[in-house]
Amino acid sequence: MDGIQGTTVRAEYGDAAIAADVAGAHVISQAFPHTYGQPLAHFLSKTAKANVPDATIITEHPVVRVGIVFSGRQSPGGHNVIWGLYDAIKAHSSNSKLIGFLGGTDGLFAQKTMEITEEALSSYKNQGGYDMLGRTRDQIRTTEQVKAAMATCQALKLDALVIIGGVTSNTDAAQLAETFAELKCPTKVVGVPVTLNGDLRNQFVETTLGFDTICKVNSQLISNVCTDALSAEKYYYFIRLMGRKASHVALECALQSHPNMVILGEEVSMSKLTIFDITKQICDAVQARAEKDKYHGVVLIPEGLVESIPELYALLQEIHGLHNKGVSIENISSSLSPWASALFEFLPPFIRKQLLLHPESDDSAQLSQIETEKLLAQLVETEMNKRLKEGTYKGKKFNAICHFFGYQARGALPSKFDCDYAYSMMTVKRWSRGPAASQIGKPAVPMASVDLKGKAYELLRQNSSSFLMEDIYRNPGPLQFEGPGADTKPISLCVEDQDYMGRIKQLQEYLEKVKSIVKPGCSQDVLKAAVSAMASVTEMLAIMSSPSFGGQATI
Amino acid sequence: MDGIQGTTVRAEYGDAAIAADVAGAHVISQAFPHTYGQPLAHFLSKTAKANVPDATIITEHPVVRVGIVFSGRQSPGGHNVIWGLYDAIKAHSSNSKLIGFLGGTDGLFAQKTMEITEEALSSYKNQGGYDMLGRTRDQIRTTEQVKAAMATCQALKLDALVIIGGVTSNTDAAQLAETFAELKCPTKVVGVPVTLNGDLRNQFVETTLGFDTICKVNSQLISNVCTDALSAEKYYYFIRLMGRKASHVALECALQSHPNMVILGEEVSMSKLTIFDITKQICDAVQARAEKDKYHGVVLIPEGLVESIPELYALLQEIHGLHNKGVSIENISSSLSPWASALFEFLPPFIRKQLLLHPESDDSAQLSQIETEKLLAQLVETEMNKRLKEGTYKGKKFNAICHFFGYQARGALPSKFDCDYAYSMMTVKRWSRGPAASQIGKPAVPMASVDLKGKAYELLRQNSSSFLMEDIYRNPGPLQFEGPGADTKPISLCVEDQDYMGRIKQLQEYLEKVKSIVKPGCSQDVLKAAVSAMASVTEMLAIMSSPSFGGQATI
């Protein structure tokens, strides 16, 4: 990945990428007739081994004009993507220009630009936030928006447009690339996966930029709260974490900090747990700890949990449907179905108000505004008081304190990992094309949920009972830029088997080696052994790849 | 202060300490007949200059038995006080014993102990929290409690009892020392000023342990939020900070992070600002920023603000009075005076509920539970909407997000400054005796408010208009243990003129020097010059020290 920093680049064009979701391939190829199925470009360093015979060596670097825009929520490391790109294009030709759009996609449409210079960059290197260029609206989706973006690219004679963002922005980038290709606009569209949620990952993108920082900053705070819990010995802390619909941040933070409990949205969805099931689970844990004379604890909750709980999700869907029909907020509660109305009335007033908020542009609830941690803390308190009254619980009174760790981590200085990753991150391959699509008719870059069959989740499960009962809290400490700890990576990244492209290369090397050994002239024995071995390998792979194979779907 | 770490200690006994509050000296001397007015011990390093002729060199170190207890809210660095004390007494004699009380003052009364050993210490060195020993109740105040503490000290044959805590705990320590002296209990009582609030400071204690860490952790988070505000450009963040009644934490964090506004309780008290005055101030600032097309901002609020606002304080006093009379929470609102009732009914329901909470043991409100930041955000929003409707404000809609930065900083790993300060902190002098008292009848260690005539506040005032309008946010970054930034000290400590004891020494050196120059045998000219110069110095000091002198009282 850092092959692009030199002045000589060796590019290898591999096989055409296919859709990860085989069933969706047809839809994707139809939706992206001009961009689907292009070969993957693999960039190699100058010094890469000579055994990649068909790599193209690119030595000519014409002067280029590149535009760059922040789209979507800020995530630590965004500024370093600009810095890395600036250094890369300037290394190739000092006449090349990098043009930043001010105020996000609005600036792109309105051609509000600033030229990126060494001087302009100087105070933003290794800094958090998106404030060098700013952001506003986060979409390039309507016909007008796409037209405006194209007009800008043409007016500024851009060779490439780099869009920095998450799942939604990268879906928009893919659509924009297709439209540009169709309309013969020569500007190449490049999406860069920058989102703290960690939900834009697949076989080509091991982790998103910002995820490491967010997890480190949050883990520090969670650990501080764990220490506090253990010192005061009288509070249960309910901590809600940012991260949108997927629970990657909560999972990583749990592996870092070892809190007593973490409730992952993916687990709740899979087991179809109701809010009452979850409350009961927590109450049972509180009670088990009380029996060991422990009256403190720390519970992590992902902000997306509310949409993972089936009945709350159904209620939200109904509310959003009414929003879309133009029903005003004041009238929504009286327009709900009897079932939804009963649930709504059961909930405490503060959460009712939050559930009624207008949905976001991707139709999800305003997750940062819905205090699921307070709802759970309140339900647990009510249930514990009931058990106390009934005599089924005999411990001390349950006390909860709630926290939302969101905005205080999002603007953090990026970790060393994210700084370096951002600087070297140049997804010149159109990675967003390959992987998958969702509904018929409107392919989108898929959001990656926590893999409940993955190693990170397995690690959590293996330790969950000792986390729950033994208070083996771990404090990774504050983000360090020097000394021990400065080079740590996310645990969930380290334990997962992520080097997909590396392994594809490794396989190709083995195949080349077999070819070079088994040439006309080799001994009959060697040939026989090779044929026999390859026959069984081929048979095994054919079986594993058949749709009826019931084993774990890897990747 | 680090003179105590060696095996030879040079102690100098200075003048008797006098009460800082001269008017209160009589009360204190009466309340502390056995301990008031003792000479200050000043510990010098082995290598201290030879020109302290009357220093006592202590070379004999009998075997000692010392007890140590955490009292009051946890603060980063507490564990290192134990470590430093352990190393110090073991360095003097390996047979000396350090005994920790488990579970705070409750453990002291019940003689629940653990011996501090190298092994027990190993996992707590440089760690946050108080979990090595834990804490529960925070007082040694009633006759029963004092008796129980004395029984423990006698049973365990303690030479000294070290109490680690804040203002309240150190007041208790002073009372306990007096009682022990009166009853001839040989155990010496030592108070160690450990509190994140920074409100236990005077001419002998420049800063309390934990204050640096809390300010660093909070400043990092505030700065992250500032970056976020500047990136998204659509939110005002209202951040409430821990720190009890005084606003030291808010002041230091403002100097570190440069948020747009900070409202100090001391300012509000002095100017007698009502909640409406403060709301108007913020609204005017929001409006001024909107005129420069800025729709984001960061406002810091100390948790003690609610008690600094005159009408809210009066309401709280009335509520607490009703609590003390035994009125139940449900009946308090209907028992309020008409004036208090009108204010109470005006407030939003969430804050009413919080104001009704039972007061703490020191009769202050449960500051950590009262969401003043939400109250202000809501009042500002209402006012901005009103101005928008009336046409006096023509900007975009005002949006607020609220945060409370409390528990997530309190349990933090201590900063390098606090680690070192804690380890070397041995206030063997009974510092808590000297400074001041408050009400007649019940002297207490005074809480230090932010000095509105001090240099730290002056620095803030000088910059407040550029902080407000220019978004010169500063990010000190996360706490570092190595590399640049690891050795920074609190700004408010650096700018304040704090080296009181150093200056006392300097003065003594000058006086000695004059004595050594002007001896019998010196020339008549030298003698005349000395007499004339000292006459005018003496006159000037006499005038400045007279009660009618109107200049700034410098310490």
Interface residues (C-beta under 8 A of the other chain):
Chain A: R73 Q74 Q127 G128 G129 Y130 D131 G134 R135 T136 V217 Q220 L221 I222 S223 N224 V225 C226 T227 D228 A229 L230 S231 A232 E233 Y235 Y237 F350 I401 H403 F405 Y407 Q408 A409 R410 G411 A412 L413 N475 G477 P478 L479 Q480 F481 E482 G483 P484
Chain B: R73 Q74 Q127 G128 G129 Y130 D131 G134 R135 T136 V217 Q220 L221 I222 S223 N224 V225 C226 T227 D228 A229 L230 S231 A232 E233 Y237 F350 I401 H403 F405 Y407 Q408 A409 R410 G411 A412 L413 N475 G477 P478 L479 Q480 F481 E482 G483 P484
